[in-house]
Amino acid sequence: MQNRLIAELDPRMDLTNAVEVKRTVEETFAAVLEAEGISLTRVERLRLFEAISAEILGFGPIEPLLKDPTVSEVMVNGPDQVYVEQSGKLVLTDVRFQDDDHVMRVIDRIVSPLGRRVDESSPTVDARLPDGSRVNAIIPPIALNGPTLTIRKFSKDPLLVEDLIRFGTFTAEMATFLKACVEARLNVVVSGGTGSGKTTMLNVISSFIPDDERIVTIENAAELQLRQEHVVRLESRPSNIEGKGEVTIRDLVINSLRMRPDRIVVGECRGGEALDMLQAMNTGHDGSMTTAHANSPRDTLSRLETMCLMAGMDLPLRAIREQIASAVDLIVQQERLKDGSRKITAVTEVQGMEGDVIVLQDVFIFEQTGMENGKISGRMKPTGIRPKFMSRFEAYNIYLPPNVFGVGERLF
């Protein structure tokens, strides 16, 4: 039925006009049913049409998953295993592809309109769909279980501060503190593991930047959704088939310094661009922000050291640590806990150097107390220690209520 329908459609049809394409497919579908003498109930007819149109116009069996608002990520591990992430947890679905070729057709349908290709000579691809969703595909012989596809869906309505307070990601007191840090132009690194919510947190913290500042955002795949008026968005570019034309995050960080930014927001530091980011923070671009993959604030410092060494500048470790200690003011540690919830587990001040060691001091920590009905219970505790950078708040005429640092602890 599907092959007959495809054969009847005009190959020159303009696929960019979704409404017209769907109308044409509906008319052709009805004509094919009538010509074949196939009698179906209304429900059967609708179900068959949706399945066929998903194959022709959409992304096949995973089309319903991409439309499901409760699904945040879709993972295809070959034709017989499709997982989704719902409410922070991975769930195996009953969705199946016919075979490896079926998965490959869907992958081609996703990446071809984006001007990308995936084949044996180039078996991996990273791309961004028109709606902002991130796509990663990897095929045999690299992928041993068959073609593998991962889609991280893009939320059209970004989460707000109030949403994260309601979810228990952080408390109202912490939100007040982080807002003050951003307004006082402290340099912030959001750290955490994969899927811990770093980009979401960076987006929320960035929302505290005043509207009268020029912001330059730099990302591998554009995910940040800043609502300020004066935002310049930059996105890196991979090399083409001939291996030319690559524009790296590091290239963009260096270029952004010539764009008169008040703040630079880098979606994620993964390599040598960390050194350029630290130098920017140290040379008049206070209030800049980025994220990094690390499992604790102390690990974040080690990760930054490693990334700076990747810049190839042959700097002594002591000099790199001094750069980090003078550039980074605050580390916000984010985690995805066993129950699927995402929480800030530490807000840590970088106080400077003592000898060869960078000194850290927790301002807030999450203390887990147990499990109740499958949900982790605990509380976010202020440590009661006044950060050294409080004088920066006063310089910007920012005065925090006393409950932020010790009064009114909240239970999750």
LINRATA-V653140 format. One record per pair of residues at least 12 apart in sequence whose ideal C-beta (glycine too) atoms are under 6 Angstrom apart, sorted by the first residue. I is the first residue (numbers start at 1). J is the second residue. Records with the same first field share a line. If there is no record, write none. Layout:
# LINRATA-V653140
I=J / J
This chain:
# LINRATA-V653140
2=52 / 55
4=32
5=28 / 32
8=28
9=28
25=53
29=49
59=106
60=106
61=95 / 97
62=74
65=84
70=86
71=84 / 86
72=85 / 153
73=85 / 152
74=151
75=150
76=149
77=145 / 148
78=145 / 146
79=97 / 99 / 100 / 103
80=96
82=95
87=340
88=340 / 341
89=340
100=146 / 147
103=147
104=147
107=137 / 147 / 149
110=135
111=125 / 127
114=127
118=137 / 139
123=139 / 142
124=138
125=137
128=221
131=154
132=154
133=151 / 153 / 154
134=152 / 221
135=151
136=150
137=149
158=203 / 225
159=200
161=175 / 204
164=204
168=412
169=342 / 343
170=344
171=380 / 410
173=404
174=364
176=404
177=404
178=205
179=208
180=393 / 398 / 400
181=330
182=208 / 209
183=398
184=392 / 393 / 396 / 398
185=286 / 287
186=329 / 330
187=281 / 288 / 327 / 328 / 329
188=289 / 330
189=290 / 292 / 328 / 331
190=202 / 291 / 332
191=292 / 294 / 300 / 331 / 333
192=334 / 335
195=336
196=334 / 335 / 336
197=334 / 342
198=291 / 334
199=223
201=334
202=291
203=224 / 225
206=226 / 265
209=263
211=228 / 229
213=262 / 263
214=230 / 261 / 262
215=231 / 263
216=232 / 256 / 259 / 261 / 264
217=233 / 265
218=234 / 252 / 253 / 266
219=235 / 267
220=236
222=235
234=252
236=248 / 249
249=273
250=272 / 273 / 276
253=273 / 276 / 277
254=276
263=287 / 288
264=280 / 285 / 288
265=289
266=290
268=291
269=290 / 292 / 307
271=307 / 310
272=310 / 311
274=304 / 307 / 308
275=308 / 311
277=290
278=323 / 327
281=327
282=326 / 327
297=331 / 333 / 346 / 348 / 360
300=331
301=358
304=324
305=320
308=320
321=358
325=352 / 353 / 358
328=350
329=350 / 389
331=348
332=347
333=345 / 346
337=376
339=375 / 376
343=366
345=366
346=362 / 365
347=363 / 364
348=360 / 362
349=361 / 363 / 387
351=388
362=383
363=387
364=380 / 382
365=381
366=378 / 380
367=379 / 381
378=412
379=409 / 411
381=409
382=405 / 406
384=406
